[in-house]
Amino acid sequence: MSKMNVITGGRGYVGYALVKELADRGEKMRLLLRSDSSVFDEIECEKVFGDITNVDDLVKAFEGADVVYHVAGLVDTGTGYNEKLWNVNFGGTKNVVEACKKCGVKTLIYVSSVDAIAVDEDAEYITEADSFDPDLLEGEYGKTKAAATQYVLDNASDDLRVCVVHPSCCIGPYDNNETSMMMTMMKLYYKGFFSMTFDFGGYNFVDVRDVAKGMVAAAEKGRNGECYILSGYTHTLNEFMTTLAYVCGKKPPKITVKRDFLSMNMTAIEAFFKATKMPPVLNDYTLRKICENCRFSCEKARYELGYQPRELEDAIKGSIEWLLERENSKGLEKSEKELEFAKKELKRTRKEYEKAQEEYEKAKLEYEEKKEKHEKKQKNKNK
């Protein structure tokens, strides 16, 4: 009998990539969802509706599960205490652990983040941490992920094998909810609204499909109580933008933006993304992050899990191909709706024409009758 995989957060960016990976492998899976989506129409899976903040919902979803992938969570690049962020990312993870124990789940894979790792700015490479302390971190998101990560590791036992994975900045397909900052930036660039590069900063970028493969490998080969960084390759922002231009068949951006310029205009930049309701590609927090040490090493995952991330160009190519396919699909859907509307309008016009034709025939008949009566009258007068 094949094992049952349960996924929380299957509608999210990383979660859906995992769903696709397991589906391609022909694995049995059950999804805990807050609401359904058409993206699962062609995927064979069970669905349980609930929320990770409710233990009873989790117990219902985890019954009979062999492996639980806890991917659900909130991402927020803002600063300052955020109660909802803590309730979901930390409180929800505590509930997941409790439900795993109640249901006798054998393996728990927790999706943390590189943001949970306290970075040494002088380190040549950043490797997996032995412990996680929220007080050593700046951003509220990183704090919640660090606290949750430590809680998961503290609950590793002979009965519950736990592994933690730390993805770096994900790009690639499946941003169905349009929540990825990098995918938003690439979409804006392709449409001609972000034709600039930067003379500072950089980050570590990884294809979300490789992260999904790494998660499955962690479930199959990962050691109990261990963490694995699932990163890609570190590139400067200029290298990223130049590669993006090449993939899109465009010339490299000529406009170079400096950090000081962004800092001085950050209020206006943040207001723009808030007004357009797009993920904040740039704000004070992300600006600081891209200037930090981001040389995350995935050597441990390579050695123990057989993890093999693809190169940046391939990851960007996959991103753009998916974005174009999605835009074409939206265009086709719009065309289908317009065609249906046109059909309804034509049907309505035909009905109006038929009614007008009936009224014309009726008026014509009345006219003929009146004309005939008039002619008879005239004949009688002439006699």
C-alpha positions as CSV (number, residue, x, y, z in Angstrom):
1,M,0.0,0.0,0.0
2,S,1.4,3.4,-1.0
3,K,1.9,5.9,1.7
4,M,-0.5,8.8,2.3
5,N,1.0,12.3,2.1
6,V,-0.8,15.2,3.6
7,I,0.0,18.8,2.7
8,T,-1.0,22.0,4.4
9,G,-0.8,25.2,2.3
10,G,-1.3,23.4,-1.0
11,R,-2.8,26.5,-2.7
12,G,0.4,28.5,-2.0
13,Y,3.4,29.0,-4.2
14,V,5.7,26.4,-2.6
15,G,2.8,24.2,-1.6
16,Y,1.4,23.9,-5.1
17,A,4.8,23.1,-6.5
18,L,4.9,20.2,-4.0
19,V,1.4,19.1,-5.0
20,K,2.5,19.0,-8.7
21,E,5.7,17.1,-7.8
22,L,3.8,14.4,-5.8
23,A,1.2,14.2,-8.6
24,D,3.9,13.6,-11.2
25,R,5.2,10.8,-9.0
26,G,1.8,9.2,-8.7
27,E,1.8,9.6,-4.9
28,K,-1.4,9.5,-2.8
29,M,-2.1,12.9,-1.2
30,R,-4.6,14.7,0.9
31,L,-4.8,18.5,1.0
32,L,-5.9,20.6,3.9
33,L,-7.4,23.7,2.3
34,R,-9.2,26.7,3.6
35,S,-11.1,26.9,0.2
36,D,-11.1,25.0,-3.1
37,S,-9.5,26.1,-6.3
38,S,-9.7,25.2,-10.0
39,V,-5.9,24.6,-10.0
40,F,-6.6,21.2,-8.5
41,D,-9.2,20.1,-11.2
42,E,-6.8,17.8,-13.0
43,I,-4.9,16.6,-9.8
44,E,-6.0,13.4,-8.1
45,C,-6.2,14.1,-4.4
46,E,-8.4,14.1,-1.4
47,K,-9.5,17.4,0.1
48,V,-10.2,18.3,3.7
49,F,-11.4,21.9,4.4
50,G,-10.1,23.6,7.5
51,D,-7.4,25.8,9.0
52,I,-4.1,25.1,10.7
53,T,-5.2,27.4,13.7
54,N,-7.8,24.7,14.5
55,V,-6.4,21.4,15.9
56,D,-9.6,19.5,15.2
57,D,-9.3,20.4,11.5
58,L,-5.7,19.1,11.5
59,V,-6.6,15.9,13.2
60,K,-9.3,15.2,10.6
61,A,-6.8,15.9,7.8
62,F,-4.0,13.9,9.4
63,E,-5.9,10.6,10.1
64,G,-4.0,7.8,8.4
65,A,-1.2,10.0,7.2
66,D,2.3,8.6,6.8
67,V,4.0,11.9,5.9
68,V,2.8,15.5,6.7
69,Y,4.3,18.4,4.7
70,H,3.6,21.5,6.7
71,V,3.9,24.3,4.1
72,A,1.1,26.7,5.1
73,G,2.0,30.0,6.5
74,L,1.9,33.8,6.0
75,V,4.7,35.9,4.5
76,D,4.9,39.5,5.6
77,T,7.9,41.7,5.0
78,G,6.7,44.4,7.3
79,T,8.2,45.3,10.7
80,G,6.7,45.4,14.1
81,Y,4.6,42.9,16.0
82,N,2.0,41.1,13.9
83,E,-0.4,39.0,16.0
84,K,-1.9,37.2,13.0
85,L,1.6,36.3,11.7
86,W,2.4,34.7,15.1
87,N,-0.9,32.9,15.3
88,V,-0.5,31.3,11.9
89,N,3.2,30.7,11.6
90,F,4.0,29.8,15.2
91,G,0.6,28.8,16.7
92,G,-0.4,26.9,13.6
93,T,2.9,25.0,13.6
94,K,2.4,24.0,17.2
95,N,-1.1,22.7,16.3
96,V,0.4,20.7,13.4
97,V,2.9,19.0,15.7
98,E,0.1,18.2,18.2
99,A,-2.1,16.8,15.5
100,C,0.8,14.6,14.2
101,K,1.3,13.1,17.6
102,K,-2.4,12.5,18.1
103,C,-2.7,10.8,14.7
104,G,0.5,8.7,14.9
105,V,2.1,10.4,11.9
106,K,5.6,9.0,11.3
107,T,7.2,11.9,9.4
108,L,6.8,15.7,9.5
109,I,8.5,17.9,7.0
110,Y,8.4,21.5,8.0
111,V,9.0,24.3,5.5
112,S,10.8,27.1,7.3
113,S,12.8,29.8,5.5
114,V,16.4,31.0,5.2
115,D,14.9,34.1,7.0
116,A,14.8,32.1,10.2
117,I,18.6,31.8,10.2
118,A,20.7,34.4,12.0
119,V,23.2,35.5,9.4
120,D,26.9,36.0,10.1
121,E,27.9,38.9,7.7
122,D,31.5,37.7,7.7
123,A,30.8,34.1,6.9
124,E,32.1,32.9,3.5
125,Y,29.0,30.6,3.3
126,I,25.9,30.3,5.4
127,T,25.1,26.8,6.5
128,E,22.4,25.2,8.6
129,A,22.0,26.5,12.2
130,D,22.0,24.3,15.3
131,S,19.3,26.4,17.1
132,F,17.0,29.2,16.3
133,D,16.4,32.4,18.4
134,P,13.8,34.9,17.2
135,D,15.6,37.6,19.3
136,L,18.6,37.4,17.0
137,L,16.5,38.4,14.0
138,E,15.1,41.7,12.7
139,G,12.0,41.0,10.6
140,E,8.8,39.7,12.2
141,Y,8.4,37.0,9.5
142,G,11.8,35.6,10.3
143,K,11.1,35.7,14.0
144,T,7.9,33.6,13.6
145,K,9.7,31.1,11.4
146,A,12.6,30.8,13.8
147,A,10.3,30.2,16.8
148,A,8.3,27.6,14.8
149,T,11.5,25.9,13.5
150,Q,12.9,25.5,17.0
151,Y,9.5,24.1,18.3
152,V,9.5,21.5,15.5
153,L,13.0,20.4,16.2
154,D,12.3,20.2,20.0
155,N,9.6,17.7,19.2
156,A,11.6,15.3,17.2
157,S,11.4,11.8,18.6
158,D,11.5,8.1,17.8
159,D,7.8,8.2,17.2
160,L,7.8,11.4,15.1
161,R,10.7,11.9,12.6
162,V,11.0,15.6,11.8
163,C,13.0,17.4,9.1
164,V,13.1,21.1,8.4
165,V,13.9,22.7,5.0
166,H,14.9,26.3,4.5
167,P,14.1,27.5,0.9
168,S,15.9,30.7,-0.3
169,C,14.1,33.2,-2.6
170,C,11.8,31.1,-4.8
171,I,11.2,31.8,-8.5
172,G,9.7,29.6,-11.2
173,P,6.1,28.6,-12.1
174,Y,3.0,28.1,-10.0
175,D,2.6,31.6,-8.5
176,N,-1.2,31.1,-8.9
177,N,-2.1,33.6,-6.2
178,E,0.3,36.3,-7.5
179,T,2.0,36.6,-4.1
180,S,5.7,36.2,-5.1
181,M,7.6,39.5,-5.1
182,M,10.2,38.2,-7.7
183,M,7.5,36.9,-10.0
184,T,5.7,40.2,-9.8
185,M,9.0,42.0,-10.7
186,M,9.6,39.7,-13.7
187,K,6.1,40.2,-14.9
188,L,6.5,44.0,-14.7
189,Y,9.8,43.8,-16.5
190,Y,8.5,41.7,-19.3
191,K,5.6,44.2,-19.8
192,G,8.1,47.1,-19.9
193,F,7.4,48.6,-16.5
194,F,10.6,47.6,-14.6
195,S,13.4,48.2,-17.2
196,M,16.1,49.0,-14.7
197,T,19.0,47.4,-12.9
198,F,20.9,48.0,-9.7
199,D,24.5,48.7,-8.8
200,F,24.2,47.1,-5.4
201,G,22.8,44.0,-3.6
202,G,22.0,40.5,-4.6
203,Y,20.3,37.3,-3.3
204,N,20.1,33.6,-3.5
205,F,17.5,32.4,-6.0
206,V,16.1,28.9,-6.3
207,D,13.5,27.3,-8.6
208,V,10.4,26.4,-6.6
209,R,10.3,23.0,-8.5
210,D,13.7,22.2,-7.1
211,V,12.5,23.1,-3.6
212,A,9.6,20.7,-4.1
213,K,12.0,17.9,-5.1
214,G,14.1,18.7,-2.1
215,M,11.1,18.4,0.3
216,V,10.2,15.0,-1.1
217,A,13.9,13.9,-0.8
218,A,13.9,15.1,2.9
219,A,10.9,12.9,3.6
220,E,12.6,9.9,2.0
221,K,16.2,10.4,3.1
222,G,16.4,13.2,5.7
223,R,17.8,12.5,9.1
224,N,15.6,13.0,12.2
225,G,16.0,16.4,13.8
226,E,18.0,17.9,10.9
227,C,17.7,21.0,8.9
228,Y,18.5,21.3,5.1
229,I,19.0,24.6,3.2
230,L,17.3,24.3,-0.2
231,S,19.0,27.2,-1.9
232,G,20.0,27.9,-5.5
233,Y,22.8,30.2,-6.6
234,T,23.8,33.6,-5.3
235,H,23.7,36.4,-7.9
236,T,24.0,40.2,-7.8
237,L,20.8,42.0,-8.7
238,N,22.6,43.2,-11.9
239,E,23.4,39.6,-12.9
240,F,19.7,38.7,-12.3
241,M,18.4,41.6,-14.4
242,T,20.9,40.9,-17.2
243,T,19.9,37.2,-17.3
244,L,16.2,38.1,-17.2
245,A,16.8,40.5,-20.2
246,Y,18.6,37.7,-22.1
247,V,15.8,35.2,-21.5
248,C,13.1,37.7,-22.5
249,G,15.0,38.5,-25.7
250,K,15.7,42.1,-24.7
251,K,18.7,44.3,-24.3
252,P,20.1,44.6,-20.7
253,P,18.5,47.6,-18.8
254,K,20.4,50.9,-19.3
255,I,19.0,52.6,-16.3
256,T,21.0,51.8,-13.1
257,V,19.4,52.6,-9.8
258,K,21.5,53.3,-6.7
259,R,20.5,52.3,-3.1
260,D,20.4,55.9,-1.9
261,F,17.9,56.8,-4.5
262,L,15.6,53.9,-3.4
263,S,16.0,54.9,0.3
264,M,15.0,58.5,-0.4
265,N,12.0,57.5,-2.4
266,M,10.9,54.4,-0.4
267,T,7.7,56.1,0.9
268,A,6.5,56.7,-2.6
269,I,7.6,53.2,-3.7
270,E,5.7,51.5,-0.9
271,A,2.6,53.6,-1.6
272,F,2.7,52.5,-5.2
273,F,2.7,48.8,-4.4
274,K,0.0,49.3,-1.7
275,A,-2.2,51.2,-4.1
276,T,-1.8,48.6,-6.9
277,K,-2.3,45.7,-4.4
278,M,0.8,44.0,-5.8
279,P,3.4,42.2,-3.6
280,P,5.9,44.8,-2.3
281,V,8.9,44.1,-4.6
282,L,10.7,46.8,-2.7
283,N,10.3,48.2,0.8
284,D,12.7,49.0,3.7
285,Y,12.9,45.4,4.8
286,T,13.6,43.8,1.4
287,L,16.1,46.6,0.7
288,R,18.0,45.6,3.8
289,K,17.8,41.9,3.0
290,I,19.3,42.2,-0.5
291,C,22.3,44.0,1.0
292,E,22.9,41.3,3.6
293,N,25.2,38.2,3.3
294,C,23.1,35.8,1.2
295,R,25.6,33.1,0.3
296,F,23.5,30.2,1.5
297,S,25.0,26.8,1.0
298,C,23.0,23.8,0.0
299,E,25.9,21.4,0.2
300,K,24.4,19.4,3.0
301,A,21.2,18.8,1.0
302,R,23.3,17.9,-2.1
303,Y,25.3,15.3,-0.1
304,E,22.5,13.8,2.0
305,L,19.4,14.2,-0.2
306,G,20.8,14.3,-3.7
307,Y,19.5,17.8,-4.1
308,Q,20.4,19.4,-7.5
309,P,19.1,23.0,-8.0
310,R,19.1,24.3,-11.6
311,E,21.0,27.3,-12.8
312,L,19.5,30.8,-12.7
313,E,18.9,31.0,-16.5
314,D,16.8,27.8,-16.5
315,A,14.8,29.0,-13.5
316,I,14.1,32.4,-15.0
317,K,13.2,30.7,-18.3
318,G,10.7,28.5,-16.5
319,S,9.3,31.6,-14.8
320,I,8.7,33.5,-18.0
321,E,7.3,30.5,-19.9
322,W,4.7,30.0,-17.1
323,L,3.9,33.7,-16.9
324,L,3.2,33.8,-20.7
325,E,1.2,30.6,-20.6
326,R,-0.9,32.1,-17.8
327,E,-1.4,35.4,-19.6
328,N,-2.4,33.5,-22.8
329,S,-4.8,31.4,-20.7
330,K,-6.3,34.5,-19.2
331,G,-6.6,36.0,-22.7
332,L,-8.3,32.8,-24.0
333,E,-10.7,32.8,-21.0
334,K,-11.5,36.5,-21.7
335,S,-12.1,35.7,-25.4
336,E,-14.4,32.8,-24.4
337,K,-16.4,35.1,-22.1
338,E,-16.6,37.8,-24.8
339,L,-17.8,35.2,-27.4
340,E,-20.4,34.0,-25.0
341,F,-21.5,37.5,-24.4
342,A,-21.7,38.1,-28.2
343,K,-23.8,35.0,-28.6
344,K,-26.2,36.2,-25.9
345,E,-26.3,39.7,-27.6
346,L,-27.0,38.1,-31.0
347,K,-29.8,35.9,-29.5
348,R,-31.3,39.0,-27.9
349,T,-30.9,41.0,-31.2
350,R,-32.6,38.2,-33.1
351,K,-35.5,38.1,-30.6
352,E,-35.9,41.9,-31.0
353,Y,-35.7,41.5,-34.8
354,E,-38.3,38.8,-34.8
355,K,-40.6,40.9,-32.6
356,A,-40.1,43.9,-34.8
357,Q,-40.8,41.7,-37.8
358,E,-44.1,40.6,-36.2
359,E,-45.1,44.1,-35.4
360,Y,-44.2,45.1,-39.0
361,E,-46.4,42.3,-40.4
362,K,-49.2,43.2,-38.1
363,A,-49.0,46.9,-39.0
364,K,-48.8,46.0,-42.7
365,L,-51.9,43.8,-42.4
366,E,-53.8,46.6,-40.6
367,Y,-52.7,49.0,-43.3
368,E,-53.9,46.6,-46.1
369,E,-57.3,46.2,-44.3
370,K,-57.7,50.0,-43.9
371,K,-56.6,50.5,-47.6
372,E,-59.2,48.0,-48.7
373,K,-61.9,49.6,-46.7
374,H,-60.9,53.0,-48.0
375,E,-61.0,51.8,-51.7
376,K,-64.5,50.2,-51.2
377,K,-65.7,53.5,-49.7
378,Q,-64.4,55.4,-52.7
379,K,-66.1,53.0,-55.1
380,N,-69.4,53.4,-53.3
381,K,-69.1,57.2,-53.5
382,N,-68.5,57.1,-57.3
383,K,-71.6,55.1,-57.8
